[in-house]
Amino acid sequence: MIAKAALAQFDDADVVRHFWPMVRSQAHLDRILADITASPGLVLFTVVSLDIRKMLEERCHAMGLPCVPALDAVTDALENMFGQQAKARPGRQHTMDAAYFARVEAIQFTIAHDDGVAWEDWEEADIVLAGVSRSSKTPTSIYLANRGYRVANIPIVVESPPPPALFGLRSPLVVGLTTAPERLIQVRRNRLLSLNQQPGTAYVDAERVAAEVQYARRMFADNAWPVIDVTRRSIEETAAAVINLLNERRAGGGSGLGNKPI
């Protein structure tokens, strides 16, 4: 990326870029140096292993090739700011730490608890999203899961009330997602067309949809759940609003949120 950004500063620069990732051994470096010998040019590297780095610099010097350590200036600046020496561990930026595994677990949990499935486990969730069909519950859930939050979601259907467990949850933050009936009808029509189904059904009937939305809003109000109107929000914006609500709750400032739409 550094090379690409720098090359953009030159008009009509005709170059061929070669990329060799994960250089961890001298044997690997020997193969790379053979390629460099056959097609010599500027070498930009981020190798931190002292032995491999020394070998690369010596061989490039012997061939008369410029050899630039891309991370050195940044690492030096960070050492001065933090007052400590860099660890110089190869592949350190790719380490699969606890946060990585927590994110994977959150994604697995969220996928397993989509669309009202496995409600018996909802108490283990960080967030439960409730809303009528096509109110962005699933994509918002997946986005939040990628941020490390365990999310379950439940569709609010007039003919099929949610399980009683939803109303007794203690640990998760329950958030209601709502949208304008007109926008919801449009989204549902597009969904039916994508499935090659006729759009003239109760699923997109204006009165029916308005009643659905009203039913869900009344449920949110009766349970004092915070409500997010997703009509004009992207998935990212909705997720950010949910995270803010969760952070306020965890900080002890969310008790007065009630069911005021945001």
Secondary structure, 3 states (H helix, E strand, C coil): CHHHHHHCCCCCCCCCCCCCCCCCCHHHHHHHHHHHHHCCCCEEECCCCHHHHHHHHHHHHHHCCCEEECCHHHHHHHHHHHCCCCCCCCCHHHCCCHHHHHHHHHHHHHHHCHHHCCHHHHHHCCEEEEECCCCCHHHHHHHHHHCCCCEEEEECECCECCCHHHHHCCCCEEEEEECCHHHHHHHHHHHHHHCCCCCCCHHHCHHHHHHHHHHHHHHHHHCCCCEEECCCCCHHHHHHHHHHHHHHHHCCCCCCCCCCEC
